[in-house]
Amino acid sequence: LTNVCDSPTASGTCVPQHYATMGSFDTIMARLLERHPNVGRQRIVDALLELRAKHQGFLSGLPLRSIVDMTSELLAQASTPTCI
């Protein structure tokens, strides 16, 4: 059992009440939606699939925080305009 506070933390982040029962995918999605509120779910899923492809089709074994950080970088790169 994990004790999770469902009230806002000092950093202003609110943990969902069902956080302790969420699966890994739901946890990753919740964290990415929190970091990137203007990005749609489908774009996040696409970024996760891109990340999985970069890791030979596997993300298992990586810490969730690493997956969130690497996916967040992909989302940030996609939103940054490139100049030619």
DSSP file (Angstrom, degrees, kcal/mol; ACC not computed):
  #  RESIDUE AA STRUCTURE BP1 BP2  ACC     N-H-->O    O-->H-N    N-H-->O    O-->H-N    TCO  KAPPA ALPHA  PHI   PSI    X-CA   Y-CA   Z-CA
    1    1 A L              0   0    0      0, 0.0     2,-0.5     0, 0.0    19,-0.0   0.000 360.0 360.0 360.0 142.7    0.0    0.0    0.0
    2    2 A T        -     0   0    0      2,-0.0     2,-0.7    18,-0.0    18,-0.1  -0.972 360.0-137.1-120.0 129.3    1.1    3.5   -0.8
    3    3 A N        +     0   0    0     -2,-0.5     2,-0.4    17,-0.0     0, 0.0  -0.765  28.8 179.1 -84.7 120.0    0.0    6.5    1.1
    4    4 A V        -     0   0    0     -2,-0.7     2,-0.4    13,-0.1    16,-0.1  -0.986  23.7-136.3-125.6 128.9   -0.8    9.3   -1.4
    5    5 A C        -     0   0    0     -2,-0.4    10,-0.3     1,-0.1     4,-0.1  -0.701   8.1-161.5 -83.6 130.3   -2.1   12.7   -0.4
    6    6 A D        +     0   0    0     -2,-0.4    11,-0.1     8,-0.1    -1,-0.1   0.295  64.5  89.7 -96.5  11.1   -5.0   13.9   -2.6
    7    7 A S  S    S-     0   0    0      1,-0.1     8,-0.4     7,-0.1    -2,-0.1  -0.688  94.4 -79.7-100.4 160.4   -4.6   17.5   -1.7
    8    8 A P        -     0   0    0      0, 0.0     6,-0.2     0, 0.0    -1,-0.1  -0.255  47.7-135.8 -58.2 142.8   -2.3   20.0   -3.5
    9    9 A T    >   -     0   0    0      4,-2.2     3,-1.9    -4,-0.1    -3,-0.0  -0.305  33.2 -88.6 -90.3 179.9    1.4   19.7   -2.6
   10   10 A A  T 3  S+     0   0    0      1,-0.3    -1,-0.1     2,-0.1     0, 0.0   0.804 127.6  56.1 -61.2 -29.5    3.7   22.6   -1.9
   11   11 A S  T 3  S-     0   0    0      2,-0.1    -1,-0.3     1,-0.0     3,-0.1   0.494 119.8-108.6 -83.3  -1.3    4.6   22.8   -5.5
   12   12 A G  S <  S+     0   0    0     -3,-1.9     2,-0.4     1,-0.3    -2,-0.1   0.560  73.1 139.1  89.5   7.9    1.0   23.3   -6.5
   13   13 A T        -     0   0    0     -6,-0.1    -4,-2.2     2,-0.0     2,-0.5  -0.726  42.2-148.3 -90.1 132.9    0.6   19.9   -8.0
   14   14 A C        -     0   0    0     -2,-0.4    -8,-0.1    -6,-0.2    -7,-0.1  -0.884   7.2-145.1-102.3 127.4   -2.6   18.0   -7.3
   15   15 A V        -     0   0    0     -2,-0.5     4,-0.0    -8,-0.4   -11,-0.0  -0.789  26.6-113.2 -90.7 126.7   -2.4   14.2   -7.2
   16   16 A P    >   -     0   0    0      0, 0.0     3,-1.8     0, 0.0     4,-0.2  -0.241  21.1-122.3 -57.2 147.3   -5.6   12.5   -8.5
   17   17 A Q  T 3  S+     0   0    0      1,-0.3     3,-0.4     2,-0.1   -13,-0.1   0.831 113.2  48.2 -61.6 -32.9   -7.5   10.6   -5.8
   18   18 A H  T >> S+     0   0    0      1,-0.2     3,-1.3     2,-0.1     4,-0.6   0.193  77.3 116.1 -92.7  17.2   -7.2    7.3   -7.8
   19   19 A Y  G X4 S+     0   0    0     -3,-1.8     3,-1.2     1,-0.3    -1,-0.2   0.864  70.5  55.4 -55.1 -42.6   -3.4    7.8   -8.3
   20   20 A A  G 34 S+     0   0    0     -3,-0.4    -1,-0.3     1,-0.3    -2,-0.1   0.742 112.0  43.5 -67.1 -22.2   -2.5    4.7   -6.3
   21   21 A T  G <4 S+     0   0    0     -3,-1.3    -1,-0.3    -4,-0.1    -2,-0.2   0.402  88.7 113.9-102.7   1.4   -4.7    2.5   -8.4
   22   22 A M    <<  -     0   0    0     -3,-1.2     2,-0.1    -4,-0.6    -3,-0.0  -0.454  65.4-123.9 -74.0 144.9   -3.7    4.0  -11.7
   23   23 A G     >  -     0   0    0     -2,-0.1     4,-2.4     1,-0.1     5,-0.2  -0.291  32.7 -97.7 -76.8 171.6   -1.8    1.8  -14.2
   24   24 A S  H  > S+     0   0    0      1,-0.2     4,-2.7     2,-0.2     5,-0.2   0.906 123.5  50.6 -59.4 -44.0    1.6    2.9  -15.6
   25   25 A F  H  > S+     0   0    0      1,-0.2     4,-2.8     2,-0.2    -1,-0.2   0.929 111.7  47.4 -61.9 -45.0    0.1    4.2  -18.8
   26   26 A D  H  > S+     0   0    0      2,-0.2     4,-2.5     1,-0.2    -1,-0.2   0.883 112.1  50.6 -63.6 -38.0   -2.5    6.3  -17.0
   27   27 A T  H  X S+     0   0    0     -4,-2.4     4,-2.2     2,-0.2    -2,-0.2   0.929 111.9  46.8 -64.9 -45.3    0.2    7.6  -14.6
   28   28 A I  H  X S+     0   0    0     -4,-2.7     4,-2.6     1,-0.2     5,-0.2   0.930 113.3  49.0 -61.8 -45.9    2.4    8.6  -17.5
   29   29 A M  H  X S+     0   0    0     -4,-2.8     4,-2.9     1,-0.2     5,-0.2   0.914 110.2  51.0 -61.0 -43.8   -0.6   10.2  -19.3
   30   30 A A  H  X S+     0   0    0     -4,-2.5     4,-1.7     1,-0.2    -1,-0.2   0.916 112.5  46.2 -61.1 -43.4   -1.6   12.2  -16.2
   31   31 A R  H  X S+     0   0    0     -4,-2.2     4,-2.0     2,-0.2    -1,-0.2   0.903 114.8  46.6 -67.0 -40.7    1.9   13.5  -15.7
   32   32 A L  H  X S+     0   0    0     -4,-2.6     4,-2.7     2,-0.2    -2,-0.2   0.888 111.2  51.1 -70.9 -38.1    2.3   14.5  -19.4
   33   33 A L  H  < S+     0   0    0     -4,-2.9    -1,-0.2    -5,-0.2    -2,-0.2   0.849 110.4  51.2 -65.3 -32.4   -1.1   16.1  -19.5
   34   34 A E  H  < S+     0   0    0     -4,-1.7    -2,-0.2    -5,-0.2    -1,-0.2   0.910 115.2  41.2 -68.7 -42.3   -0.1   18.1  -16.4
   35   35 A R  H  < S+     0   0    0     -4,-2.0    -2,-0.2     1,-0.3    -1,-0.2   0.839 127.7  31.7 -72.6 -34.4    3.2   19.2  -18.0
   36   36 A H    ><  +     0   0    0     -4,-2.7     3,-1.6    -5,-0.1    -1,-0.3  -0.639  65.6 164.0-126.9  72.2    1.7   19.9  -21.5
   37   37 A P  T 3  S+     0   0    0      0, 0.0    -1,-0.1     0, 0.0    -4,-0.1   0.729  76.7  55.2 -65.8 -21.0   -1.9   21.0  -20.9
   38   38 A N  T 3  S+     0   0    0      2,-0.1     2,-0.4     0, 0.0    -5,-0.1   0.428  90.6  89.4 -92.1   1.7   -2.2   22.4  -24.5
   39   39 A V  S <  S-     0   0    0     -3,-1.6    -3,-0.1    -6,-0.2     2,-0.0  -0.840  77.7-124.7-101.5 134.6   -1.2   19.1  -26.1
   40   40 A G     >  -     0   0    0     -2,-0.4     4,-1.7     1,-0.1     3,-0.2  -0.305  21.0-112.1 -74.6 159.9   -3.9   16.6  -27.0
   41   41 A R  H  > S+     0   0    0      1,-0.2     4,-2.7     2,-0.2     5,-0.2   0.881 116.1  56.4 -58.0 -40.4   -3.9   13.0  -25.8
   42   42 A Q  H  > S+     0   0    0      1,-0.2     4,-2.6     2,-0.2    -1,-0.2   0.895 105.6  50.1 -63.7 -39.2   -3.4   11.7  -29.3
   43   43 A R  H  > S+     0   0    0      2,-0.2     4,-2.1     1,-0.2    -1,-0.2   0.875 111.2  50.0 -65.5 -36.5   -0.2   13.8  -29.7
   44   44 A I  H  X S+     0   0    0     -4,-1.7     4,-2.4     2,-0.2    -2,-0.2   0.925 110.8  48.7 -66.8 -44.1    1.1   12.4  -26.4
   45   45 A V  H  X S+     0   0    0     -4,-2.7     4,-2.5     1,-0.2    -2,-0.2   0.918 110.5  51.6 -61.1 -42.7    0.3    8.9  -27.5
   46   46 A D  H  X S+     0   0    0     -4,-2.6     4,-2.2     1,-0.2    -1,-0.2   0.903 109.7  49.6 -60.1 -41.1    2.1    9.5  -30.8
   47   47 A A  H  X S+     0   0    0     -4,-2.1     4,-2.4     2,-0.2    -1,-0.2   0.885 110.0  50.9 -66.4 -38.1    5.1   10.8  -28.8
   48   48 A L  H  X S+     0   0    0     -4,-2.4     4,-2.5     2,-0.2    -2,-0.2   0.902 110.4  49.1 -64.7 -40.7    5.1    7.7  -26.6
   49   49 A L  H  X S+     0   0    0     -4,-2.5     4,-2.2     2,-0.2    -2,-0.2   0.888 110.7  50.8 -64.9 -38.5    5.0    5.5  -29.7
   50   50 A E  H  X S+     0   0    0     -4,-2.2     4,-1.9     2,-0.2    -2,-0.2   0.915 110.7  48.8 -63.8 -43.0    7.9    7.4  -31.2
   51   51 A L  H  X S+     0   0    0     -4,-2.4     4,-1.0     1,-0.2    -2,-0.2   0.911 110.2  51.4 -63.1 -42.4    9.9    7.0  -28.0
   52   52 A R  H ><>S+     0   0    0     -4,-2.5     5,-2.6     1,-0.2     3,-0.6   0.902 108.0  52.2 -61.7 -40.7    9.1    3.2  -27.9
   53   53 A A  H ><5S+     0   0    0     -4,-2.2     3,-1.1     1,-0.2    -1,-0.2   0.878 105.6  54.9 -63.2 -37.2   10.3    3.0  -31.5
   54   54 A K  H 3<5S+     0   0    0     -4,-1.9    -1,-0.2     1,-0.3    -2,-0.2   0.743 107.0  52.5 -66.8 -22.8   13.6    4.7  -30.5
   55   55 A H  T X<5S-     0   0    0     -4,-1.0     3,-1.7    -3,-0.6    -1,-0.3  -0.172 126.7 -96.2-107.0  38.0   14.0    2.0  -27.8
   56   56 A Q  T < 5S-     0   0    0     -3,-1.1    -3,-0.2     1,-0.3    -2,-0.1   0.797  81.2 -54.5  54.2  34.2   13.6   -1.0  -30.2
   57   57 A G  T 3 <S+     0   0    0     -5,-2.6     2,-0.4     1,-0.2    -1,-0.3   0.526 115.5 102.0  85.6   6.1    9.9   -1.3  -29.3
   58   58 A F    <   +     0   0    0     -3,-1.7    -1,-0.2    -6,-0.6     0, 0.0  -0.979  26.6 159.4-130.0 135.4   10.3   -1.6  -25.5
   59   59 A L    >   +     0   0    0     -2,-0.4     3,-1.8    -3,-0.1    -1,-0.1   0.386  48.2 115.8-120.1  -7.5    9.8    0.9  -22.6
   60   60 A S  T 3  S+     0   0    0      1,-0.2    -2,-0.0     0, 0.0     0, 0.0  -0.358  72.7  33.2 -64.5 142.6    9.5   -1.7  -19.9
   61   61 A G  T 3  S+     0   0    0      1,-0.4    -1,-0.2    -2,-0.0     3,-0.0   0.129  92.5 110.8  96.7 -20.1   12.2   -1.5  -17.4
   62   62 A L  S <  S-     0   0    0     -3,-1.8    -1,-0.4     1,-0.1    -3,-0.0  -0.667  78.3-106.4 -84.2 142.1   12.6    2.2  -17.7
   63   63 A P     >  -     0   0    0      0, 0.0     4,-2.1     0, 0.0     3,-0.4  -0.379  25.2-122.1 -62.6 145.2   11.5    4.3  -14.7
   64   64 A L  H  > S+     0   0    0      1,-0.2     4,-2.8     2,-0.2     5,-0.2   0.880 112.9  57.7 -57.0 -38.6    8.2    6.1  -15.3
   65   65 A R  H  > S+     0   0    0      1,-0.2     4,-2.7     2,-0.2    -1,-0.2   0.897 106.1  49.0 -60.4 -40.1   10.0    9.4  -14.6
   66   66 A S  H  > S+     0   0    0     -3,-0.4     4,-2.9     2,-0.2     5,-0.3   0.908 110.8  49.8 -65.6 -42.0   12.4    8.8  -17.4
   67   67 A I  H  X S+     0   0    0     -4,-2.1     4,-2.3     2,-0.2     5,-0.2   0.924 113.0  47.0 -62.0 -44.0    9.7    7.9  -19.8
   68   68 A V  H  X S+     0   0    0     -4,-2.8     4,-2.4     2,-0.2    -2,-0.2   0.924 113.9  47.9 -63.3 -45.0    7.8   11.1  -18.9
   69   69 A D  H  X S+     0   0    0     -4,-2.7     4,-1.9    -5,-0.2    -2,-0.2   0.927 114.1  45.3 -63.3 -45.6   11.0   13.2  -19.2
   70   70 A M  H  X S+     0   0    0     -4,-2.9     4,-1.7     2,-0.2    -1,-0.2   0.886 114.9  47.6 -67.8 -37.9   11.9   11.7  -22.6
   71   71 A T  H  X S+     0   0    0     -4,-2.3     4,-2.4    -5,-0.3    -1,-0.2   0.885 109.1  54.7 -68.2 -38.4    8.4   12.0  -23.9
   72   72 A S  H  X S+     0   0    0     -4,-2.4     4,-2.3    -5,-0.2    -2,-0.2   0.884 106.0  52.3 -61.4 -39.1    8.2   15.6  -22.7
   73   73 A E  H  X S+     0   0    0     -4,-1.9     4,-2.5     2,-0.2    -1,-0.2   0.909 108.8  50.2 -63.0 -42.3   11.4   16.4  -24.6
   74   74 A L  H  X S+     0   0    0     -4,-1.7     4,-2.0     1,-0.2    -2,-0.2   0.907 111.3  48.5 -62.4 -41.4    9.8   14.9  -27.8
   75   75 A L  H  X S+     0   0    0     -4,-2.4     4,-1.4     1,-0.2    -2,-0.2   0.885 111.4  49.8 -66.5 -38.0    6.7   17.0  -27.3
   76   76 A A  H  X S+     0   0    0     -4,-2.3     4,-0.9     1,-0.2    -2,-0.2   0.893 110.3  50.2 -67.7 -39.4    8.8   20.2  -26.7
   77   77 A Q  H  < S+     0   0    0     -4,-2.5     3,-0.5     1,-0.2    -2,-0.2   0.883 109.1  52.1 -64.7 -37.7   10.8   19.5  -29.8
   78   78 A A  H  < S+     0   0    0     -4,-2.0    -1,-0.2     1,-0.2    -2,-0.2   0.820 110.4  47.9 -68.9 -30.5    7.6   19.1  -31.9
   79   79 A S  H  < S+     0   0    0     -4,-1.4    -1,-0.2    -5,-0.1    -2,-0.2   0.601  92.8  90.3 -87.6 -10.9    6.2   22.4  -30.6
   80   80 A T  S  < S-     0   0    0     -4,-0.9     2,-0.1    -3,-0.5    -4,-0.0  -0.759  80.4-128.4 -87.1 120.8    9.5   24.3  -31.3
   81   81 A P        -     0   0    0      0, 0.0     2,-0.4     0, 0.0    -2,-0.1  -0.413  18.9-140.2 -67.8 143.0    9.4   25.8  -34.8
   82   82 A T        -     0   0    0     -2,-0.1     2,-0.4     2,-0.0     0, 0.0  -0.867   8.4-145.9-105.7 138.5   12.5   25.0  -36.9
   83   83 A C              0   0    0     -2,-0.4     0, 0.0     1,-0.1     0, 0.0  -0.833 360.0 360.0-103.8 139.7   14.0   27.6  -39.2
   84   84 A I              0   0    0     -2,-0.4    -1,-0.1     0, 0.0    -2,-0.0   0.367 360.0 360.0-113.4 360.0   15.6   26.6  -42.5
